[in-house]
Amino acid sequence: MKNFEPTNEFENQLREAVRVTDASPEFVQNLKMEILSTPQKQTRQPQRLVLRPAWALGLSLALVLVIATLPSAVNAFRQLFGFVPGIGLVEQNRPLKMIAQPVSETRDGITLTVEQVLVYDDHIEAAYSVEGIAAEMRQADNHPDTAALYCNGADMYPNLQLTDGSVVQADPMALGGQWLSAGYNAGHSFSAGLPTETSEITFTLDCLQETKRGGAPENWAIALRLVSVPQDMVIGEPVYAVDPAENAPVSGAGIHFTLENVVPQEDGYHFFFRFNTQNDAPDFLNAAPGRMQVIDSKGNSIELINALPWSPFEQVDVWEYRSVRMPAKGPLEIVIDGAQLFYAAQKHSFEFSPGENPQPGQTWTIEEHFQVGEIGFTVLSAEMVTWEGHQGFQFVMEADQSDTKFYAEVLDMTPSDPQFEMWSTFGSNAPAQRITPGFVYRDEIPQNILVTFNTVTETVDETWKLEWNPPAE
């Protein structure tokens, strides 16, 4: 067993490391750089949405400016927050600027609208929407060999240009958004403020997310005017505050589930909650909820989906999940079935030497034991495999305890050599007592490999339930 000590050479590279089955080469390379930079826990900024159709289904783009004096029908709404689709909860107690009004531009039948830009002292948040993208312009799949034909990566992130020509670049992870039938909406953060006197900026976008290069208009530029926000103005749609006296936290397996805020939308509810545990293991990262659902007054079970792009290396204070459709009126029961405990594992690795000319189906005995956090497991063996025309290795791993369900994320961390480029990770990410994660190479296979763990995850079998009764309309 080797204790791999990461260097700081790539500290400014992308820090996010979300486990993705069948990850693309770009993802694998970013993940490799992240491991080399020894990622630390990050504290999440206020709630975010995610720009993936599998994680979010549909939100209204209408932005409502609600003055502090609201009708009696919505007196239960908390005035400390407003909700902006694509951005999330917006704090009302900080001075800021915003755009005077949404601004749109239409080119070749495609309309890009800058819905909102919020300028804080130390960061900026922006939401925009795109309509009119034909189906044939969209990326059909995420196959690594076709990724370069479509708009991906930093090119699909907007920038903000000031009148002096300087540019504020978007952070490397979107706040969120969703796919629409013929377009999408998105939110982005910018980790920089603007000079106090700034009143005009230009929203720029190289290309539209996951559209075919050259198939849709590119190099967008939309001029925006900023105005100061009055102190008594609540920005965004109203937010229900959850009364802790009526909705006490529930606990199980050392994890505490607390509902804090709820936002009604036309097609469902957004639930903001805490899911915390005290774990003293030095490698512990986070506890994440498992399957979530809401049971409405008619007994319907409605799935809740994570609306946040998330990395286990981020410390999440408040989670945001949304229902895939609107529940029936009346009391709701919110249920979490199971949880995952994430542990950092980059210091754990093992060497493996397939030698010259290994063959598919050939196996090697490893028999190395590891203890990551509270999870003990053994890497039993390696096998050469062929996956989607590429060759690599899968590893058989088994937990010490028969009732432990875990998953381990592995990468080849052999010193970089362009001759031995990883092409993709593969394997089921379902936790079990015995697992077989692996990776394949684009072309050649090295004779000596340093296999390094990124995260190790354990499943907790427990159920948490909370009841919430929406205020009467």
Backbone torsions as a table, in degrees:
resi	resn	phi	psi	omega
1	MET	NA	139.4	179.1
2	LYS	-115.3	142.3	171.2
3	ASN	-98.7	101.9	-176.2
4	PHE	-78.6	123.9	179.5
5	GLU	-103.6	103.6	-178.1
6	PRO	-64.4	150.9	176.1
7	THR	-95.1	175.7	178.8
8	ASN	-101.9	16.0	-171.8
9	GLU	-61.2	-32.5	-174.7
10	PHE	-116.0	35.9	-173.8
11	GLU	-58.8	-26.6	-178.0
12	ASN	-91.1	5.8	178.7
13	GLN	-79.6	171.9	-179.1
14	LEU	-54.2	126.9	-173.3
15	ARG	-96.0	-13.0	-174.7
16	GLU	-73.7	142.8	-179.8
17	ALA	-143.5	76.8	178.8
18	VAL	-91.2	129.6	180.0
19	ARG	-65.6	126.1	179.1
20	VAL	-130.8	122.2	176.7
21	THR	-66.8	140.4	-179.5
22	ASP	56.6	51.5	-175.3
23	ALA	-68.1	149.0	-179.9
24	SER	-76.3	164.5	176.8
25	PRO	-58.5	-37.6	179.7
26	GLU	-62.2	-41.8	178.3
27	PHE	-63.8	-45.3	-178.4
28	VAL	-60.3	-43.8	-179.3
29	GLN	-64.8	-43.2	178.1
30	ASN	-62.6	-40.2	179.2
31	LEU	-64.6	-40.5	178.5
32	LYS	-61.7	-43.5	178.6
33	MET	-64.7	-36.3	-179.7
34	GLU	-64.0	-42.0	178.6
35	ILE	-63.0	-42.1	179.9
36	LEU	-62.7	-26.0	-176.5
37	SER	-93.1	8.3	177.7
38	THR	50.8	70.2	-176.4
39	PRO	-62.4	139.6	177.3
40	GLN	-108.4	165.8	175.8
41	LYS	-59.3	137.4	176.1
42	GLN	-115.1	144.7	176.5
43	THR	-92.4	125.4	-177.4
44	ARG	-70.4	138.8	172.1
45	GLN	-75.9	176.0	-175.9
46	PRO	-50.7	161.8	-166.0
47	GLN	-45.5	143.8	-175.8
48	ARG	-128.8	155.9	171.1
49	LEU	-104.4	173.5	-177.1
50	VAL	-125.1	140.9	-177.0
51	LEU	-96.5	65.3	175.9
52	ARG	-144.3	130.6	-176.2
53	PRO	-61.6	-27.2	-178.9
54	ALA	-75.8	-15.7	-175.8
55	TRP	-109.4	-13.1	-179.2
56	ALA	-149.8	141.4	-170.3
57	LEU	-114.9	-29.3	179.7
58	GLY	171.0	125.7	177.1
59	LEU	-131.4	150.8	176.9
60	SER	-70.5	141.6	179.0
61	LEU	-93.0	-3.9	-178.0
62	ALA	-67.1	125.9	178.2
63	LEU	-101.3	121.8	-175.9
64	VAL	-108.3	127.4	174.6
65	LEU	-94.5	107.6	-174.0
66	VAL	-100.4	118.9	177.7
67	ILE	-72.2	154.6	-172.0
68	ALA	-57.4	-31.5	178.1
69	THR	-85.5	106.9	-176.4
70	LEU	-105.9	157.1	174.7
71	PRO	-58.8	155.7	-177.4
72	SER	-61.4	-24.4	-178.7
73	ALA	-64.2	-20.9	-178.4
74	VAL	-121.2	30.1	179.2
75	ASN	-63.3	-21.1	-179.3
76	ALA	-75.9	-5.5	-179.1
77	PHE	-76.8	137.1	176.4
78	ARG	-77.1	136.4	-179.1
79	GLN	-97.6	3.5	176.6
80	LEU	-78.1	-18.2	-178.3
81	PHE	-133.5	152.9	164.0
82	GLY	-127.6	165.5	-177.8
83	PHE	-119.4	125.6	177.8
84	VAL	-117.5	114.9	177.7
85	PRO	-54.8	134.1	-177.8
86	GLY	92.3	-21.8	178.5
87	ILE	-113.0	-47.1	-179.5
88	GLY	110.9	-148.4	179.0
89	LEU	-71.3	138.1	-179.4
90	VAL	-119.2	120.6	177.3
91	GLU	-69.3	142.8	-176.2
92	GLN	-103.5	-0.3	-172.1
93	ASN	-103.7	21.6	178.7
94	ARG	-127.9	135.3	177.0
95	PRO	-64.8	141.2	-179.6
96	LEU	-160.0	172.0	172.3
97	LYS	-116.3	164.2	177.4
98	MET	-148.9	168.1	177.9
99	ILE	-73.3	148.9	-177.0
100	ALA	-62.4	-35.7	179.1
101	GLN	-166.3	159.4	175.2
102	PRO	-59.6	144.3	-178.4
103	VAL	-128.0	134.3	-176.8
104	SER	-121.9	155.4	171.2
105	GLU	-142.6	135.9	-179.7
106	THR	-116.3	129.1	178.0
107	ARG	-136.9	127.2	178.1
108	ASP	51.3	40.2	176.8
109	GLY	81.3	-0.4	178.9
110	ILE	-108.1	128.9	-178.1
111	THR	-110.7	125.8	174.1
112	LEU	-108.3	125.4	-179.7
113	THR	-121.4	123.3	170.8
114	VAL	-82.8	106.1	-173.3
115	GLU	-79.2	-38.9	-177.2
116	GLN	-161.5	142.7	169.9
117	VAL	-133.3	123.3	179.3
118	LEU	-113.0	122.0	-176.1
119	VAL	-108.2	113.0	175.4
120	TYR	-98.3	177.5	179.3
121	ASP	-62.5	-37.6	-171.3
122	ASP	-120.8	-1.2	177.4
123	HIS	-160.8	169.8	-178.0
124	ILE	-132.1	145.2	174.7
125	GLU	-128.5	136.3	-176.4
126	ALA	-135.3	144.0	175.9
127	ALA	-128.2	136.7	177.6
128	TYR	-143.4	163.7	179.5
129	SER	-133.9	155.2	178.5
130	VAL	-131.9	132.4	178.7
131	GLU	-131.1	149.9	174.3
132	GLY	96.8	15.6	178.9
133	ILE	-81.4	118.8	178.7
134	ALA	-68.7	149.1	-176.5
135	ALA	-58.2	-36.9	-177.2
136	GLU	-70.6	-12.5	177.3
137	MET	-83.1	-17.9	-174.3
138	ARG	-81.8	152.4	175.6
139	GLN	-69.5	122.4	-174.2
140	ALA	-73.1	-33.0	-179.3
141	ASP	-151.5	179.4	-179.6
142	ASN	-106.1	30.5	-177.6
143	HIS	-64.7	131.0	-176.3
144	PRO	-56.4	-33.0	-175.0
145	ASP	-72.7	-16.6	-178.9
146	THR	-111.2	-0.5	-174.8
147	ALA	-58.8	-36.9	-176.2
148	ALA	-68.5	-14.6	-179.1
149	LEU	-81.2	-8.2	-174.6
150	TYR	-125.8	163.3	-180.0
151	CYS	-76.4	113.9	-179.1
152	ASN	-141.2	174.0	174.2
153	GLY	65.7	-147.8	-175.3
154	ALA	-64.1	-24.4	-178.9
155	ASP	-63.7	-26.2	-177.6
156	MET	-91.7	3.0	177.3
157	TYR	-95.8	138.9	179.8
158	PRO	-77.3	161.2	171.5
159	ASN	-126.4	163.1	176.7
160	LEU	-119.3	122.2	-177.6
161	GLN	-106.1	131.1	178.4
162	LEU	-89.1	168.3	-176.4
163	THR	-66.5	-21.6	178.0
164	ASP	-85.8	3.4	178.4
165	GLY	94.3	-12.1	178.6
166	SER	-69.8	154.5	-173.5
167	VAL	-126.5	134.6	172.8
168	VAL	-103.4	119.1	-175.6
169	GLN	-91.8	149.0	178.9
170	ALA	-70.1	151.6	174.4
171	ASP	-66.5	157.7	-172.9
172	PRO	-77.4	13.2	171.9
173	MET	-143.1	131.3	-178.2
174	ALA	-66.8	151.6	171.4
175	LEU	-68.4	-36.5	178.2
176	GLY	151.8	-158.2	-177.3
177	GLY	138.3	-157.0	178.6
178	GLN	-166.7	161.2	173.3
179	TRP	-83.2	141.2	173.6
180	LEU	-109.3	178.6	-177.1
181	SER	-62.5	-33.8	-179.4
182	ALA	-138.2	39.8	-179.7
183	GLY	169.3	-153.5	179.9
184	TYR	-163.9	164.0	165.7
185	ASN	-124.3	157.3	-172.8
186	ALA	-151.3	155.6	173.8
187	GLY	-128.6	144.7	-179.3
188	HIS	-139.6	150.5	174.3
189	SER	-110.9	156.5	179.2
190	PHE	-133.5	117.8	-173.8
191	SER	-83.1	57.3	177.9
192	ALA	-162.1	148.0	173.7
193	GLY	-91.2	-170.5	177.5
194	LEU	-124.1	153.6	172.9
195	PRO	-53.2	142.6	-173.7
196	THR	-55.0	-35.8	-175.2
197	GLU	-82.0	-0.5	-175.9
198	THR	-64.7	126.6	177.7
199	SER	-127.3	-10.3	179.8
200	GLU	-136.1	134.5	174.8
201	ILE	-140.5	165.8	176.6
202	THR	-122.9	126.0	176.7
203	PHE	-84.7	120.4	-178.6
204	THR	-120.4	148.3	-179.3
205	LEU	-147.8	121.2	-177.5
206	ASP	-65.2	-45.4	-178.0
207	CYS	-158.4	165.5	-176.1
208	LEU	-89.2	137.1	-170.9
209	GLN	-51.2	126.8	172.3
210	GLU	54.5	31.1	171.5
211	THR	-100.7	155.3	-176.5
212	LYS	-65.1	131.8	178.1
213	ARG	-58.4	126.3	-179.1
214	GLY	83.6	-9.8	-178.7
215	GLY	-87.9	-23.9	179.1
216	ALA	-127.2	156.1	179.5
217	PRO	-55.4	144.6	179.7
218	GLU	-125.9	175.7	177.1
219	ASN	55.7	59.6	178.3
220	TRP	-78.7	146.5	176.3
221	ALA	-148.8	117.8	-176.6
222	ILE	-126.0	120.7	-179.9
223	ALA	-76.8	137.8	-177.3
224	LEU	-130.3	147.1	175.8
225	ARG	-112.9	131.0	-178.5
226	LEU	-98.9	141.9	176.2
227	VAL	-130.5	152.9	177.0
228	SER	-73.8	147.3	-178.9
229	VAL	-98.7	125.4	177.4
230	PRO	-59.1	147.1	-177.3
231	GLN	-62.2	-27.9	-176.0
232	ASP	-93.3	9.2	-178.2
233	MET	-95.3	132.6	174.5
234	VAL	-97.8	120.9	-176.8
235	ILE	-91.6	131.1	175.4
236	GLY	98.3	-174.0	-178.0
237	GLU	-83.8	153.0	-175.5
238	PRO	-67.8	157.3	-174.6
239	VAL	-126.5	130.8	174.0
240	TYR	-75.9	129.8	171.5
241	ALA	-88.9	137.0	179.1
242	VAL	-94.5	124.3	-178.6
243	ASP	-76.1	113.9	-178.4
244	PRO	-63.0	-23.2	178.6
245	ALA	-69.9	-30.9	-179.3
246	GLU	-96.1	-20.5	-177.4
247	ASN	-128.4	73.1	-177.7
248	ALA	-68.1	147.4	177.5
249	PRO	-60.1	152.7	174.2
250	VAL	-117.6	150.3	-176.1
251	SER	-131.4	151.6	176.2
252	GLY	-169.5	138.3	-179.9
253	ALA	55.1	30.2	178.9
254	GLY	78.4	8.0	-179.5
255	ILE	-111.6	135.0	-175.8
256	HIS	-110.6	129.4	-176.8
257	PHE	-113.7	117.7	-176.6
258	THR	-130.3	122.4	176.1
259	LEU	-87.7	133.1	-175.2
260	GLU	-118.3	-47.2	-176.8
261	ASN	-140.8	153.2	176.8
262	VAL	-136.7	135.8	178.9
263	VAL	-119.5	119.0	175.6
264	PRO	-81.3	136.0	173.3
265	GLN	-125.5	171.5	-176.0
266	GLU	-61.8	-31.5	-174.0
267	ASP	-115.0	14.3	178.4
268	GLY	159.7	178.3	178.2
269	TYR	-104.7	147.4	167.7
270	HIS	-104.8	127.5	-179.8
271	PHE	-110.2	127.9	178.1
272	PHE	-110.1	122.3	-172.3
273	PHE	-148.1	162.4	174.0
274	ARG	-105.0	145.4	179.6
275	PHE	-142.1	88.7	-167.5
276	ASN	-119.9	153.7	174.5
277	THR	-146.2	155.1	173.6
278	GLN	-100.6	109.6	179.8
279	ASN	-129.5	116.4	-174.0
280	ASP	-87.7	0.4	179.1
281	ALA	-61.9	131.5	-175.5
282	PRO	-62.0	-24.5	-178.6
283	ASP	-91.9	-0.4	-174.2
284	PHE	-68.6	136.4	178.9
285	LEU	-108.1	-64.5	-171.8
286	ASN	-155.0	158.2	165.5
287	ALA	-108.7	131.4	-179.2
288	ALA	-123.0	141.0	179.4
289	PRO	-67.0	150.4	175.2
290	GLY	-86.5	-134.0	-179.6
291	ARG	-69.2	132.4	179.1
292	MET	-121.1	144.4	176.9
293	GLN	-149.9	161.8	173.3
294	VAL	-122.9	134.4	177.2
295	ILE	-102.9	118.5	-176.6
296	ASP	-88.9	-177.5	-174.0
297	SER	-66.0	-17.5	177.9
298	LYS	-97.6	6.4	178.5
299	GLY	84.4	7.2	178.9
300	ASN	-74.0	136.2	174.9
301	SER	-97.1	118.0	-175.5
302	ILE	-119.4	126.7	-177.0
303	GLU	-67.6	141.8	170.6
304	LEU	-109.0	134.1	-177.1
305	ILE	-120.2	147.9	179.2
306	ASN	-67.3	123.9	-179.5
307	ALA	-97.4	13.5	-172.7
308	LEU	-122.5	130.8	165.9
309	PRO	-65.9	135.1	-169.2
310	TRP	-145.9	143.9	172.4
311	SER	-122.9	141.2	177.4
312	PRO	-62.5	-14.3	178.4
313	PHE	-84.8	-3.6	176.4
314	GLU	-94.3	133.1	174.3
315	GLN	-82.6	111.7	-177.5
316	VAL	-94.1	118.5	175.0
317	ASP	-82.2	-46.2	-178.1
318	VAL	-131.2	126.1	176.7
319	TRP	-89.3	154.8	174.3
320	GLU	-128.0	117.1	174.3
321	TYR	-121.5	153.0	179.9
322	ARG	-132.7	151.9	177.8
323	SER	-79.5	145.3	-177.7
324	VAL	-76.4	-13.2	172.5
325	ARG	-156.0	170.6	-176.3
326	MET	-78.0	126.2	176.4
327	PRO	-70.0	164.8	173.8
328	ALA	-66.1	154.7	179.4
329	LYS	-64.0	146.9	178.6
330	GLY	118.2	-172.7	-176.7
331	PRO	-60.7	148.7	179.0
332	LEU	-124.9	142.0	172.7
333	GLU	-111.2	121.3	-178.8
334	ILE	-100.1	125.9	-172.1
335	VAL	-123.9	131.4	171.5
336	ILE	-113.7	119.0	177.2
337	ASP	-103.5	105.4	176.9
338	GLY	83.7	165.7	178.7
339	ALA	-151.8	163.3	175.5
340	GLN	-121.3	134.3	174.2
341	LEU	-105.7	122.0	-176.1
342	PHE	-102.5	136.3	177.8
343	TYR	-125.3	138.9	174.0
344	ALA	-73.9	139.3	-174.1
345	ALA	-139.1	18.3	-174.2
346	GLN	-65.4	-19.3	-179.9
347	LYS	-84.1	-0.4	-179.3
348	HIS	-108.3	127.6	-178.9
349	SER	-155.5	168.9	174.7
350	PHE	-146.2	150.3	178.8
351	GLU	-93.6	143.0	-176.4
352	PHE	-142.7	129.1	-175.3
353	SER	-120.6	97.7	177.5
354	PRO	-73.0	-17.8	178.6
355	GLY	76.4	-165.5	-178.5
356	GLU	-81.9	141.0	171.7
357	ASN	52.4	52.8	175.4
358	PRO	-68.3	156.4	-175.2
359	GLN	-121.6	145.2	175.8
360	PRO	-55.0	135.8	-177.3
361	GLY	92.2	-14.9	178.5
362	GLN	-70.2	141.0	-178.0
363	THR	-122.8	157.0	178.8
364	TRP	-136.3	140.5	176.9
365	THR	-83.8	130.7	178.8
366	ILE	-107.3	-60.8	177.3
367	GLU	52.0	55.5	174.5
368	GLU	-118.3	133.9	-176.8
369	HIS	-98.9	144.5	179.9
370	PHE	-135.1	149.7	173.3
371	GLN	-128.1	109.6	179.3
372	VAL	-117.9	112.8	-174.6
373	GLY	59.9	-125.9	-179.9
374	GLU	-96.5	8.5	-175.3
375	ILE	-105.6	118.4	172.8
376	GLY	-104.1	133.3	-179.3
377	PHE	-154.8	163.7	-179.2
378	THR	-124.5	133.5	169.6
379	VAL	-83.6	110.6	-173.1
380	LEU	-82.5	-46.5	-172.7
381	SER	-160.2	170.3	175.1
382	ALA	-127.3	150.0	177.5
383	GLU	-138.3	135.8	175.1
384	MET	-77.9	132.4	-176.5
385	VAL	-132.6	164.5	171.4
386	THR	-119.0	126.4	-177.9
387	TRP	-134.9	119.7	-178.1
388	GLU	51.0	42.0	175.7
389	GLY	81.3	3.5	-179.8
390	HIS	-119.1	146.9	-176.9
391	GLN	-104.1	147.9	179.7
392	GLY	-172.6	-148.4	-173.0
393	PHE	-140.2	144.6	167.3
394	GLN	-119.0	152.0	-172.5
395	PHE	-123.0	132.3	177.2
396	VAL	-89.3	122.5	-179.3
397	MET	-127.3	144.2	-176.5
398	GLU	-138.3	131.3	178.0
399	ALA	-71.4	150.9	-179.5
400	ASP	-64.1	-40.2	-176.5
401	GLN	-99.0	138.0	-176.8
402	SER	-66.1	-23.6	-179.1
403	ASP	-94.7	5.6	177.5
404	THR	-86.2	128.0	173.8
405	LYS	-114.4	119.8	-174.4
406	PHE	-140.0	169.3	173.0
407	TYR	-142.9	141.6	179.0
408	ALA	-123.1	137.5	179.7
409	GLU	-104.1	122.6	-175.0
410	VAL	-125.2	151.8	176.5
411	LEU	-141.6	155.9	170.8
412	ASP	-82.0	112.0	-179.6
413	MET	-106.8	25.5	173.4
414	THR	-57.6	140.6	178.2
415	PRO	-44.9	135.9	-170.0
416	SER	-54.8	132.8	173.7
417	ASP	-146.9	114.8	-176.8
418	PRO	-57.6	-17.9	179.3
419	GLN	-69.7	-25.8	-176.4
420	PHE	-118.2	70.9	-176.3
421	GLU	-89.3	126.6	173.9
422	MET	-67.1	137.6	-178.2
423	TRP	-101.2	-38.1	-178.2
424	SER	-168.8	152.9	164.8
425	THR	-90.3	163.0	178.8
426	PHE	-156.9	173.0	178.3
427	GLY	112.2	154.0	177.7
428	SER	-66.0	137.2	177.2
429	ASN	-99.7	15.5	177.7
430	ALA	-74.8	123.6	179.4
431	PRO	-61.7	142.6	179.3
432	ALA	-159.7	171.5	176.4
433	GLN	-69.8	-35.2	177.3
434	ARG	-119.5	127.9	-176.9
435	ILE	-130.1	162.5	-178.8
436	THR	-138.1	66.0	175.3
437	PRO	-71.0	161.0	178.9
438	GLY	-168.1	-176.3	177.9
439	PHE	-153.6	158.4	177.8
440	VAL	-128.6	162.8	-176.7
441	TYR	-107.2	156.2	177.8
442	ARG	-68.2	-46.1	-177.4
443	ASP	-131.7	-97.5	-173.1
444	GLU	-80.3	158.2	-179.4
445	ILE	-112.1	130.9	179.4
446	PRO	-70.9	156.2	179.5
447	GLN	-81.0	-23.5	178.5
448	ASN	-131.1	132.1	-172.6
449	ILE	-129.3	137.2	171.0
450	LEU	-104.7	104.4	-179.2
451	VAL	-89.9	123.1	-175.7
452	THR	-120.9	139.2	175.9
453	PHE	-83.4	144.3	173.9
454	ASN	-99.9	-64.9	173.6
455	THR	-130.5	154.1	171.1
456	VAL	-124.5	132.5	-172.2
457	THR	-122.4	136.7	177.2
458	GLU	-118.4	140.1	178.1
459	THR	-89.7	137.2	175.1
460	VAL	-108.3	123.5	178.3
461	ASP	-91.0	99.0	-179.0
462	GLU	-158.1	159.4	178.1
463	THR	-127.5	134.1	176.6
464	TRP	-118.8	135.0	-178.4
465	LYS	-133.9	136.0	175.5
466	LEU	-133.3	146.2	174.9
467	GLU	-109.2	141.5	177.3
468	TRP	-141.0	132.7	-179.4
469	ASN	-111.8	111.3	-179.8
470	PRO	-58.4	141.5	176.9
471	PRO	-59.1	148.1	178.9
472	ALA	-64.9	139.8	180.0
473	GLU	-80.1	NA	NA
